[in-house]
């Protein structure tokens, strides 16, 4: 026996409504990059909560992946406003600490196996200064010549807004922000290893601000598959506890800076 006619019309109407809603969602205008970044700042805890902090100490484990081999090294990162950073990674077999930093003026590195290095100008120096920007989340767009929302797409299993950026030294650096949470999911850029994703996860609220306790770097060399190359796992993050003197470069670095004829901040 045929179905009553009063059933067919509501079902057809329902499918028409769903199709219309799906079409409208798929064709809805994308939010502007400025709106997405502002929402991200709010998702982290808001401008006031971020500015309450003036320094931080981050400790954890760095995993370096090489095929099936994984090397795990302890690290400590110190940071402070406006552009101060010091990174220490403890090398295996008692080889000492590999260090790198930005003293507010000059980028530097010191590896016990190869000696000191300094970068006093150019794009590498600007990149180091950007990485040392303590309030990068608030300053983000100032580091870009352009930033635009180009798609809403799946990234690592989550719907994300894809922002295409060209930074102040003309390098592409794309960002992905989770559509639901507003949080930063990843950066996408070219490195010496090929297309690279730096993925942020495991956000935890610490002293009023959300912090990604895990950062995973994946690369896609040639026509291969995405593979994990590095994982930073933070075990502790504390704020407002760094002595500014810690950012003074080691003597070997200061000697090299003096030879370069460039002043430094500390």
Phi, psi and omega in degrees: 000139182288153180288148176301145184295335182290344177280320187297318185295313178298322179296315179297319179296320180297312180297324178295320179295316179297317181296319179296317180297318179296320179295317181295320179295319182292333184251011178294144179297140179283143176296152179291156179302320180299322180292319181293318180292320177297321178294323177298314178302319178293320180297326179293333182146348178100157185302316183297317180294322180292315183289345178295335183262139182240349177201166179207153174236126183236127180233149179175208183233133175259123174257128175249118185260131175224091187065234180273355180271134179230121177257127182248125184230135175290146177220157170223129176242135174243144179213153178203158179287155348276325185219064180236134181206141175219128179240133176232126176239124182279120182281156181287165174060033176066026183282355180102196182250131167274129187233152174208153181193177173223122187265015183101341181227317188234139172271140183213162175215153177213112178244125181300344180271340185226352177092187185277155173219148174225150176232113188255350182200176175087184184295324180296324178292319179295322178297319178294321178296318177301315181295336179269357181295107186296331180251040183304321181303325180275332184264356193318305187292340178292342180272002185237139170289325179207151176206122181221148176280124184246344182192158164249115188213165177285135174218119181053039175081009181232143173289124185226148169278128181260116178253128177261122181238149170239116187282181187291348175245029168067030175254138176288135177210103184267151180236148175237130179237132181298126183297323185277316185267338184082357185278153176294128178261319185193159164255152175228127183201171176266132173237181179296346180265356182113195177305134188228137173245129170250111191253133183249131183209180178055050179295138179224138179280123180231116179050046173088358183231135175285137181228133178282112185280358178219132176231123184243128177256123176242145178231158180229083182287134178056230180258019182281188180266160175297133181224142178289130177246334184203142176226125172259119177245112181278130177262332178208144175223124179231155184242155171058045185222020187250128173286124182305335181297339183294340182274359175293123182298153176301161185303319181299325178287318179298323178296319179292323177297317180299322178293330180285345181078011181260138174286159172227164193285335186249000000 
